[in-house]
Amino acid sequence: MATLEIAFLNSQLEERKRRLEEAIALAPQKAGLAGLLREVDSALERMDKGSYGLCETCHDPVEEDRLLADPLVRYCLDHLTPPQRDALQRDLDLASQLQRNLLPQIGLRAGGWETSYHYEPVGPVSGDYCDLIPSDGQLFFVLGDVSGKGVAASMLMTQLHALFRSLTKMALPLGQMVAQANRVFCESALAGQYATVVCGLAKPNGEVEIHNAGHWPAILVGKGGVLRIESTGLPLGMFCEVEFSATRLQMEPGDTLFLYTDGLSEARNANDEYGVDRVTHLVRQQSARPPAELVAACLEDLRSFEKVGTEKGGARFDDLTLLAIRRSG
């Protein structure tokens, strides 16, 4: 693990030790506290010896996302006992269910806008983030991707969800909302962790304000042609004090905005990468179709692409999320 991550976990364990000692002083007979304190002391001792993060059976590194989620982990996945494997699977199943419960309503319509999305984790949990929040006739939308994979990324994704849900209730200007989310996210994420995000506010009259913070280009298609809305800011969490500039659009009835994560743009077959140009071409071809049909057509094209050069299609290594937003009329 990186030195800064070890330092962060060390500080977290020291804080847990302090709290446990205080709790034991108040309730010395409380079951389990003394055992937890011994586990924390053991982890801190392993840090001092330089053996922290190594499996105690095979001495290979323990998976980083598991360490970040539980700093007391002592064994890699290959050397968990059957009861430990069963407990881990139950935890992952519950985390997956909880994460799916955070997703927005399917086929949401609000303020003259219709939407459709597809959410497909590569594992039990995902670092992809998608949300739609109607408010006072307007539609707030956001799609993002947290760096890394697995449990650690999914925890940060959940934090982003809570952040934006809370900030939308404060009726802040969108730029302030993104800046505030960045500050909070920056203070809580580990070194090297960040999130690319496209978020926007769509009004009933077709006005749309978009902030692209280090994400793939959003694609606008309609009678006026095709427009790529490129990144105008750094990803969230890289620096605490950063300004985010907006792109403002006027969408006409029938125009569609298409957002996606790298599970689409970086998908590969035996010969090539899917790429943003193919995304743009497909969305332009299918621009007359409703959002749900556009998303379905994109998935069909992706499956066909992945099969090129292979019998069944290559394995996917990234979470996949697609979001289409169309102005009704």
C-alpha positions in Angstrom: 0.0 0.0 0.0 1.1 3.6 -0.5 2.8 5.3 2.4 0.1 7.9 2.7 -2.6 5.2 2.9 -0.7 3.4 5.6 -0.3 6.7 7.5 -4.0 7.3 7.2 -4.9 3.8 8.4 -2.5 4.2 11.3 -4.2 7.4 12.4 -7.6 5.7 12.1 -6.4 2.8 14.2 -5.0 5.1 16.9 -8.3 6.9 17.0 -10.2 3.6 17.4 -7.8 2.6 20.1 -8.4 5.8 22.0 -12.2 5.4 21.8 -12.0 1.8 22.8 -9.9 2.6 25.9 -12.4 5.3 26.9 -15.3 2.9 26.4 -13.6 0.2 28.4 -12.9 2.6 31.2 -16.6 3.5 31.4 -17.9 -0.1 31.0 -15.0 -2.6 31.7 -17.3 -5.6 31.6 -18.9 -4.9 28.2 -18.5 -7.9 26.0 -16.1 -7.7 23.1 -14.4 -4.4 23.8 -11.2 -6.0 25.2 -10.9 -8.3 22.2 -11.4 -5.4 19.7 -8.6 -3.5 21.6 -6.3 -6.5 21.2 -7.0 -6.6 17.5 -6.2 -2.9 17.1 -3.0 -3.2 19.1 -2.0 -6.2 16.9 -2.6 -4.2 13.7 -0.6 -1.3 15.1 2.2 -3.7 16.0 2.3 -5.1 12.5 2.6 -1.6 11.1 5.6 -1.0 13.4 7.2 -4.2 12.1 6.4 -3.5 8.5 4.3 -6.6 8.1 0.9 -4.8 8.0 -1.2 -5.6 5.0 0.4 -9.0 4.4 -1.6 -12.2 4.6 -0.5 -14.2 7.7 -0.8 -17.5 5.8 0.9 -16.8 2.4 2.5 -13.4 3.2 1.2 -11.9 -0.1 -0.5 -8.5 0.1 -4.1 -8.4 1.3 -6.5 -6.8 -1.2 -6.3 -3.0 -0.7 -10.0 -2.4 -0.9 -10.6 -4.9 1.9 -8.0 -3.2 4.1 -9.5 0.2 3.4 -12.9 -1.1 4.4 -11.6 -3.0 7.4 -8.1 -2.1 8.7 -8.1 -5.2 11.0 -8.1 -7.7 8.1 -5.2 -10.2 8.4 -5.8 -12.7 5.6 -6.2 -12.5 1.8 -9.3 -13.9 0.2 -7.6 -17.1 -0.7 -6.9 -18.0 2.9 -10.2 -17.1 4.6 -11.9 -19.9 6.5 -15.2 -21.2 5.2 -17.2 -19.3 7.9 -15.2 -16.1 7.0 -16.0 -16.6 3.3 -19.7 -17.0 4.1 -19.7 -13.9 6.3 -17.9 -11.9 3.6 -20.4 -13.1 0.9 -23.3 -12.1 3.1 -21.8 -8.6 3.6 -21.2 -8.2 -0.1 -24.7 -9.3 -1.0 -26.1 -6.8 1.5 -23.9 -4.0 0.3 -25.0 -4.8 -3.3 -28.6 -4.6 -2.3 -28.2 -1.4 -0.4 -26.3 0.2 -3.3 -29.0 -0.7 -5.8 -31.6 0.8 -3.5 -29.8 4.1 -4.0 -30.5 4.1 -7.7 -33.1 6.5 -9.0 -36.6 5.6 -10.2 -36.5 3.8 -13.6 -38.1 5.7 -16.5 -38.3 8.9 -14.4 -40.2 11.8 -16.0 -40.0 15.3 -14.5 -40.4 18.9 -15.7 -40.7 18.1 -19.4 -37.8 15.6 -19.3 -37.8 11.8 -19.8 -34.9 9.6 -18.7 -33.6 6.1 -18.9 -30.4 4.5 -17.4 -28.6 1.2 -17.2 -26.5 0.2 -14.2 -24.2 -2.8 -14.4 -21.5 -3.5 -11.8 -18.6 -5.7 -12.8 -18.7 -7.2 -9.3 -21.1 -7.3 -6.3 -20.6 -3.5 -5.7 -19.7 -0.6 -7.9 -17.8 2.7 -8.0 -20.2 4.1 -10.6 -22.7 6.7 -9.5 -26.0 7.7 -11.1 -28.8 9.8 -9.7 -31.8 11.8 -10.8 -33.5 14.3 -8.4 -36.6 16.2 -9.5 -37.2 19.5 -7.6 -39.6 22.4 -8.2 -40.1 21.4 -11.8 -36.4 21.1 -12.5 -34.3 17.9 -12.8 -30.9 17.5 -11.2 -28.9 14.7 -12.8 -25.4 13.3 -12.0 -23.3 10.5 -13.3 -19.8 9.7 -12.0 -17.1 7.1 -11.5 -15.0 6.8 -8.4 -11.3 5.8 -8.9 -10.5 2.2 -8.1 -12.9 -0.8 -7.8 -14.6 -2.9 -5.2 -15.7 -2.1 -1.7 -13.6 1.0 -1.2 -14.9 2.6 -4.4 -18.4 1.7 -3.5 -18.1 3.3 -0.1 -17.0 6.6 -1.7 -19.8 6.3 -4.3 -22.3 6.0 -1.4 -20.8 9.1 0.2 -21.1 11.1 -3.1 -24.8 10.0 -3.3 -25.5 11.3 0.2 -23.5 14.5 -0.4 -25.4 15.5 -3.6 -28.8 14.5 -2.1 -28.1 16.7 0.9 -26.8 19.7 -1.2 -29.8 19.6 -3.6 -32.1 20.3 -0.7 -30.2 23.5 0.1 -31.1 25.1 -3.3 -27.5 26.2 -3.9 -26.4 27.4 -7.3 -25.0 24.4 -9.2 -21.4 25.6 -9.2 -21.4 26.1 -5.4 -23.0 22.7 -5.0 -20.1 21.0 -6.9 -17.5 23.0 -5.1 -18.9 22.1 -1.7 -19.2 18.4 -2.7 -15.5 18.6 -3.8 -14.4 20.1 -0.5 -16.1 17.5 1.6 -15.1 14.6 -0.6 -11.5 15.8 -0.7 -11.3 15.9 3.1 -12.6 12.4 3.5 -11.0 10.5 0.6 -7.6 8.8 0.8 -4.6 10.1 -1.1 -5.0 9.1 -4.8 -8.8 8.6 -4.6 -11.0 10.9 -6.7 -14.2 10.9 -8.7 -15.0 12.1 -12.2 -18.5 13.5 -12.4 -20.9 15.1 -14.9 -23.8 16.8 -13.1 -26.4 19.2 -14.4 -29.6 21.0 -13.8 -32.3 20.8 -16.5 -35.2 23.4 -16.4 -38.6 23.0 -17.9 -37.9 25.6 -20.6 -35.0 23.5 -22.0 -32.1 25.4 -20.3 -29.4 23.1 -19.0 -26.4 23.9 -16.9 -23.7 21.2 -16.9 -20.4 20.8 -14.9 -18.1 18.1 -16.2 -15.4 17.5 -13.6 -12.8 15.3 -15.3 -15.3 12.9 -16.8 -15.8 11.6 -20.4 -17.5 14.0 -22.8 -21.3 14.2 -22.4 -22.9 13.9 -25.8 -25.8 16.2 -26.9 -27.7 15.1 -30.1 -30.7 16.7 -31.8 -31.8 18.7 -34.8 -28.8 21.0 -34.3 -26.4 18.1 -34.8 -23.9 16.7 -32.3 -22.1 18.4 -29.5 -19.5 16.9 -27.1 -19.5 18.6 -23.7 -15.9 18.2 -22.6 -14.4 18.3 -19.1 -14.0 21.9 -17.8 -12.6 21.0 -14.3 -10.6 18.5 -12.3 -12.1 15.4 -10.8 -13.6 15.8 -7.3 -11.2 15.0 -4.5 -7.9 16.0 -6.2 -7.7 19.5 -4.6 -9.9 21.0 -1.9 -10.1 24.5 -3.3 -11.0 24.3 -7.0 -13.4 26.4 -9.1 -15.7 24.5 -11.5 -16.9 26.3 -14.7 -20.3 25.5 -16.3 -21.4 24.8 -19.8 -24.9 26.2 -20.6 -27.1 24.8 -23.3 -30.6 25.3 -24.7 -32.1 21.9 -25.6 -35.0 21.8 -27.9 -37.9 19.2 -27.8 -36.5 15.9 -29.0 -32.9 16.7 -28.1 -31.1 14.0 -26.0 -28.2 14.2 -23.6 -26.2 11.0 -23.2 -23.8 10.2 -20.3 -21.7 7.1 -19.7 -18.8 5.7 -17.7 -15.6 4.0 -18.9 -17.3 0.6 -18.9 -18.6 1.8 -22.3 -15.8 4.0 -23.7 -13.0 1.7 -22.6 -14.6 -1.6 -23.4 -12.4 -3.8 -25.6 -12.6 -6.8 -27.9 -9.8 -8.9 -29.3 -8.7 -6.0 -31.6 -9.8 -2.6 -30.5 -11.3 -0.2 -27.9 -14.9 1.0 -28.1 -13.9 4.6 -27.8 -15.8 7.9 -27.6 -16.0 8.3 -31.4 -18.1 5.1 -31.6 -20.3 6.3 -28.7 -20.9 9.6 -30.5 -21.6 7.9 -33.8 -24.1 5.5 -32.2 -25.9 8.2 -30.3 -26.2 10.3 -33.4 -27.7 7.3 -35.4 -30.2 6.6 -32.6 -31.0 10.1 -31.6 -34.7 10.0 -32.7 -35.4 7.1 -30.4 -36.8 7.5 -26.8 -34.2 7.2 -24.0 -35.0 3.6 -23.1 -34.6 2.5 -26.7 -31.4 4.6 -27.1 -29.9 2.9 -24.0 -31.0 -0.6 -25.3 -29.4 0.1 -28.7 -26.2 1.1 -27.1 -26.1 -2.0 -25.0 -26.8 -4.2 -28.1 -24.0 -2.5 -30.1 -21.6 -2.9 -27.1 -22.4 -6.7 -26.9 -21.8 -7.1 -30.6 -18.5 -5.1 -30.4 -17.2 -7.2 -27.5 -17.7 -10.5 -29.5 -15.4 -9.4 -32.3 -12.4 -11.8 -32.4 -13.8 -14.0 -29.6 -16.4 -16.7 -29.5 -18.5 -15.4 -26.5 -17.2 -11.9 -26.0 -14.4 -10.6 -23.8 -14.6 -10.2 -20.0 -15.5 -6.8 -18.8 -13.2 -5.1 -16.3 -15.1 -1.9 -15.6 -18.5 -1.0 -14.1 -20.9 0.2 -16.8 -23.5 2.9 -16.4 -25.4 4.7 -19.1 -27.9 7.7 -18.7 -30.0 9.2 -21.4 -32.1 12.4 -20.8 -34.4 13.7 -23.5 -36.5 16.9 -23.6 -40.1 15.9 -24.3 -42.2 17.5 -26.9 
